[in-house]
Amino acid sequence: MTTEKSEPAPLPVTLPSTEQMLLANQANWDARTPVHVASDFYGLDGSRTAEDWFAPFEWTDLGDLAGREVLHLQCHLGTETAAFAERGAARTVGLDFSAAAVAEARRLAGEAGRSVEFVRSDVHRAVEALGGRRFDVVYTGKGALCYLPDLAAWAEVVSALLRPGGMLYLVEFHPLLDALGPTPSPERQQLRLHHDYLAGRGPLRSDTPCTYTDGPPVRGATTSYEWRHGLGEVVSAVIGAGLTLQLVRETELLPWKRFDAMVPAENGWWRLPPSEPIIPLLYALRAVKA
């Protein structure tokens, strides 16, 4: 999960190459990992369970996982990945480009006695890193797509990772959420459009020692780059890779308190108060490979 508290910094006149930006993101997530491990946000002391990271509709959409092979792309610490093993998946694999995150994910799985495999790889090289293996379910999201510069290329990777009849299930922060920002007012904080909804103006550069969690400041690599992707771009990429779209959901729920005005929802997640408009903050997409 990724959306930052700080405002993105203007990009320099001369952009780094895409490969350099991806390497900067990798270094940034290596540096974030000890911060996230120490945070209350992730609840690695047992205060949060793997199920806490899922909305109820996700399990409805995914269906029975018993006997299925599940791959979680861009899994970070594996806090969500663990839930697939707990729900009876025959094999659960998490993949992430951060060596520090993969090491922690392996440690946490080992301490919990979970049979989960974690592989270190950039998502663009996932097919090679996984030795050509195919899966029944590829799960990803909640702050993943913003770190990918080319969704068409990503969708082709996903398609190659799925066996015939396999399912992509994406649950991601809504591009409207990424475009909103709080503005102070005399009475209360108001949400206004601060950032682009659509792609087209290149990546956003952030340079901050803060992440979306509590915990100590990030030490070392504090620079990261994010790319905007509208909902239409996501859908078009998935269809363009030959997958058949089955379902798109939009919901007002979030798994953490992004804005000060948010109030608890029934399932322990968060939503804007009744005084605010109902707007989509998260979306889900399910597609299958013929």
C-alpha positions as CSV (number, residue, x, y, z in Angstrom):
1,M,0.0,0.0,0.0
2,T,1.6,3.2,-1.0
3,T,-0.1,6.5,-1.4
4,E,2.1,9.1,0.4
5,K,1.2,11.8,2.8
6,S,3.6,14.3,1.2
7,E,3.0,16.4,-1.9
8,P,4.9,15.1,-5.0
9,A,7.9,17.2,-5.9
10,P,8.2,18.7,-9.4
11,L,10.2,16.6,-11.7
12,P,13.6,17.8,-12.7
13,V,14.0,19.2,-16.2
14,T,16.1,16.1,-17.2
15,L,14.3,12.9,-16.3
16,P,16.1,9.8,-15.3
17,S,15.5,6.8,-17.6
18,T,12.6,4.5,-16.8
19,E,15.0,1.9,-15.6
20,Q,16.7,4.4,-13.3
21,M,13.3,5.4,-11.8
22,L,12.4,1.7,-11.2
23,L,15.7,1.1,-9.5
24,A,15.1,4.2,-7.3
25,N,11.8,2.7,-6.3
26,Q,13.4,-0.6,-5.5
27,A,15.9,1.2,-3.3
28,N,13.2,3.2,-1.7
29,W,11.2,0.1,-0.8
30,D,14.3,-1.5,0.6
31,A,14.7,1.5,2.9
32,R,11.0,1.5,3.8
33,T,10.9,-2.1,4.9
34,P,12.4,-1.7,8.4
35,V,10.1,1.3,9.0
36,H,7.1,-0.8,8.1
37,V,8.3,-3.7,10.1
38,A,8.5,-1.4,13.2
39,S,5.2,0.3,12.6
40,D,1.9,-0.3,14.4
41,F,0.2,0.1,11.0
42,Y,1.2,-3.4,9.8
43,G,0.6,-4.9,13.2
44,L,3.3,-7.6,12.9
45,D,3.2,-8.0,16.7
46,G,0.0,-9.9,16.2
47,S,-2.4,-6.9,16.5
48,R,-3.5,-7.4,12.9
49,T,-4.3,-10.5,10.9
50,A,-4.0,-11.3,7.2
51,E,-7.8,-11.1,6.9
52,D,-7.7,-7.4,8.1
53,W,-6.3,-6.3,4.7
54,F,-9.3,-7.6,2.7
55,A,-12.8,-6.3,2.1
56,P,-15.5,-8.9,2.4
57,F,-16.3,-8.6,-1.3
58,E,-12.8,-9.7,-2.2
59,W,-13.5,-13.3,-0.9
60,T,-16.8,-13.3,-2.7
61,D,-15.1,-12.4,-6.0
62,L,-12.2,-14.7,-5.5
63,G,-14.4,-17.7,-4.6
64,D,-13.1,-21.0,-3.1
65,L,-9.3,-21.1,-3.1
66,A,-8.9,-24.7,-2.0
67,G,-6.6,-26.6,-4.2
68,R,-5.7,-23.5,-6.3
69,E,-2.3,-22.0,-7.0
70,V,-2.2,-18.3,-6.1
71,L,0.5,-15.7,-7.0
72,H,0.5,-12.3,-5.3
73,L,2.5,-9.8,-7.3
74,Q,4.2,-6.8,-5.6
75,C,3.5,-8.5,-2.2
76,H,5.8,-6.3,0.0
77,L,5.9,-8.0,3.5
78,G,3.4,-10.7,2.6
79,T,0.8,-9.5,5.1
80,E,-2.0,-10.2,2.5
81,T,-0.2,-13.1,0.9
82,A,-0.6,-15.1,4.1
83,A,-4.4,-15.0,3.8
84,F,-4.4,-17.2,0.6
85,A,-2.5,-19.9,2.4
86,E,-4.8,-19.7,5.3
87,R,-7.8,-20.0,3.0
88,G,-6.6,-23.3,1.6
89,A,-4.6,-22.5,-1.5
90,A,-2.6,-25.5,-2.7
91,R,0.4,-23.2,-3.3
92,T,0.9,-19.6,-2.4
93,V,3.7,-17.5,-3.9
94,G,4.5,-13.8,-3.2
95,L,6.7,-11.8,-5.5
96,D,8.3,-8.4,-4.8
97,F,11.3,-6.5,-6.1
98,S,12.6,-5.5,-2.7
99,A,15.2,-7.9,-1.3
100,A,14.6,-6.5,2.2
101,A,10.8,-7.0,2.0
102,V,11.2,-10.5,0.6
103,A,13.6,-11.4,3.5
104,E,11.1,-10.1,6.0
105,A,8.2,-11.9,4.3
106,R,10.1,-15.2,4.5
107,R,11.0,-14.6,8.1
108,L,7.4,-13.8,9.1
109,A,6.0,-16.8,7.2
110,G,8.6,-19.1,8.8
111,E,7.8,-17.9,12.3
112,A,4.1,-18.4,11.7
113,G,4.7,-21.9,10.2
114,R,3.1,-20.9,6.9
115,S,4.0,-22.7,3.7
116,V,4.4,-19.7,1.5
117,E,7.1,-19.1,-1.1
118,F,8.5,-15.7,-1.7
119,V,10.5,-14.7,-4.8
120,R,12.5,-11.6,-5.4
121,S,11.9,-10.1,-8.8
122,D,10.7,-7.0,-10.6
123,V,7.2,-7.7,-11.8
124,H,8.3,-7.1,-15.4
125,R,10.6,-10.1,-15.1
126,A,8.2,-12.3,-13.1
127,V,7.8,-14.9,-15.9
128,E,11.5,-15.7,-15.9
129,A,11.9,-15.4,-12.2
130,L,9.1,-18.0,-11.6
131,G,10.6,-20.4,-14.2
132,G,7.6,-20.2,-16.5
133,R,5.2,-21.5,-13.9
134,R,1.5,-20.7,-14.3
135,F,-1.1,-20.0,-11.7
136,D,-4.9,-20.3,-11.2
137,V,-5.1,-16.8,-9.5
138,V,-2.9,-13.7,-9.9
139,Y,-3.7,-11.2,-7.1
140,T,-2.3,-7.7,-7.0
141,G,-3.1,-4.1,-6.0
142,K,-3.6,-1.7,-3.1
143,G,-0.8,0.6,-4.1
144,A,0.9,-1.5,-6.8
145,L,0.0,-0.1,-10.2
146,C,1.2,3.4,-9.5
147,Y,4.8,2.0,-9.5
148,L,4.4,0.6,-13.1
149,P,5.1,2.8,-16.0
150,D,3.5,0.7,-18.7
151,L,0.2,-1.1,-17.9
152,A,0.0,-2.8,-21.3
153,A,3.4,-4.5,-20.6
154,W,2.2,-5.4,-17.1
155,A,-1.0,-7.0,-18.4
156,E,1.0,-9.1,-20.9
157,V,3.1,-10.4,-18.0
158,V,0.0,-11.2,-16.0
159,S,-1.5,-13.1,-18.9
160,A,1.7,-15.1,-19.3
161,L,1.5,-16.1,-15.6
162,L,-2.0,-17.4,-15.8
163,R,-2.9,-20.9,-17.0
164,P,-6.0,-21.2,-19.2
165,G,-9.1,-20.5,-17.1
166,G,-6.9,-18.6,-14.6
167,M,-8.1,-15.4,-12.9
168,L,-6.6,-11.9,-12.5
169,Y,-8.0,-10.2,-9.4
170,L,-6.9,-6.6,-8.9
171,V,-8.0,-4.5,-6.0
172,E,-6.5,-1.0,-6.2
173,F,-6.8,2.5,-4.9
174,H,-9.1,4.4,-7.2
175,P,-7.5,7.0,-9.4
176,L,-10.0,9.6,-8.0
177,L,-8.5,8.9,-4.5
178,D,-5.1,9.6,-5.9
179,A,-6.3,12.8,-7.4
180,L,-7.8,14.1,-4.2
181,G,-6.0,16.0,-1.4
182,P,-7.2,17.7,1.8
183,T,-7.5,21.5,1.9
184,P,-7.8,23.3,5.3
185,S,-10.9,25.4,5.8
186,P,-12.2,27.5,8.7
187,E,-14.7,24.8,9.7
188,R,-13.1,21.5,8.6
189,Q,-10.7,19.9,6.2
190,Q,-12.2,19.7,2.7
191,L,-11.2,17.3,-0.2
192,R,-10.4,18.9,-3.5
193,L,-8.8,17.7,-6.7
194,H,-5.1,18.3,-6.3
195,H,-3.5,15.9,-8.7
196,D,-4.0,14.3,-12.1
197,Y,-6.6,11.5,-12.5
198,L,-5.3,10.5,-15.9
199,A,-1.9,9.7,-17.2
200,G,-0.1,11.8,-19.7
201,R,2.2,14.1,-17.9
202,G,4.8,11.6,-16.8
203,P,5.7,10.2,-13.4
204,L,5.4,12.1,-10.1
205,R,8.6,12.3,-8.0
206,S,8.4,12.2,-4.2
207,D,11.4,12.7,-1.9
208,T,10.3,12.2,1.7
209,P,11.4,10.3,4.8
210,C,7.7,9.6,5.6
211,T,5.6,6.7,4.4
212,Y,1.9,5.9,4.8
213,T,2.7,4.2,8.1
214,D,3.8,5.4,11.5
215,G,7.3,4.3,12.5
216,P,10.7,6.0,12.3
217,P,11.8,8.1,9.3
218,V,13.1,6.3,6.2
219,R,16.9,6.3,6.2
220,G,18.8,6.5,2.9
221,A,16.9,6.2,-0.3
222,T,13.9,8.5,0.1
223,T,13.2,9.2,-3.6
224,S,10.4,7.4,-5.5
225,Y,8.4,7.8,-8.7
226,E,4.8,7.1,-9.3
227,W,2.7,6.9,-12.5
228,R,-0.9,7.8,-12.8
229,H,-3.3,5.3,-14.4
230,G,-7.0,6.1,-15.0
231,L,-9.6,3.3,-14.7
232,G,-10.1,3.3,-18.5
233,E,-6.3,2.7,-19.0
234,V,-6.4,-0.3,-16.6
235,V,-9.4,-1.9,-18.3
236,S,-8.0,-1.4,-21.7
237,A,-4.6,-2.9,-20.8
238,V,-6.3,-6.0,-19.3
239,I,-8.5,-6.5,-22.4
240,G,-5.6,-5.8,-24.7
241,A,-3.7,-8.7,-23.1
242,G,-6.4,-11.1,-24.2
243,L,-8.2,-11.4,-20.8
244,T,-11.9,-11.4,-20.5
245,L,-13.3,-8.8,-18.1
246,Q,-15.9,-10.3,-15.7
247,L,-16.4,-7.7,-13.0
248,V,-15.5,-4.2,-12.0
249,R,-16.4,-2.9,-8.5
250,E,-16.1,0.6,-7.0
251,T,-16.4,1.1,-3.3
252,E,-16.2,3.9,-0.8
253,L,-14.1,1.8,1.6
254,L,-10.4,2.0,2.4
255,P,-8.3,-0.3,4.6
256,W,-6.8,2.6,6.5
257,K,-7.6,6.2,7.6
258,R,-6.3,8.2,4.6
259,F,-8.0,11.5,5.6
260,D,-8.7,13.0,9.0
261,A,-12.4,13.1,8.5
262,M,-12.8,9.4,7.8
263,V,-14.9,7.3,10.2
264,P,-14.8,3.5,10.9
265,A,-16.9,1.2,8.6
266,E,-18.6,-1.9,9.8
267,N,-15.8,-4.3,8.8
268,G,-13.0,-2.3,10.6
269,W,-12.2,-0.4,7.4
270,W,-12.8,3.4,6.8
271,R,-15.1,5.6,4.8
272,L,-15.9,9.3,4.6
273,P,-18.6,10.5,7.0
274,P,-22.2,10.9,6.0
275,S,-21.8,14.6,5.6
276,E,-19.4,14.0,2.6
277,P,-20.4,12.8,-0.9
278,I,-20.2,9.0,-1.5
279,I,-17.2,8.6,-3.9
280,P,-15.1,5.7,-5.0
281,L,-11.9,5.2,-3.1
282,L,-11.1,1.7,-4.1
283,Y,-11.9,-0.5,-7.1
284,A,-11.7,-4.2,-7.9
285,L,-11.4,-5.9,-11.3
286,R,-11.7,-9.6,-12.2
287,A,-10.7,-11.0,-15.5
288,V,-10.0,-14.5,-16.8
289,K,-7.8,-16.1,-19.4
290,A,-9.5,-18.2,-22.0
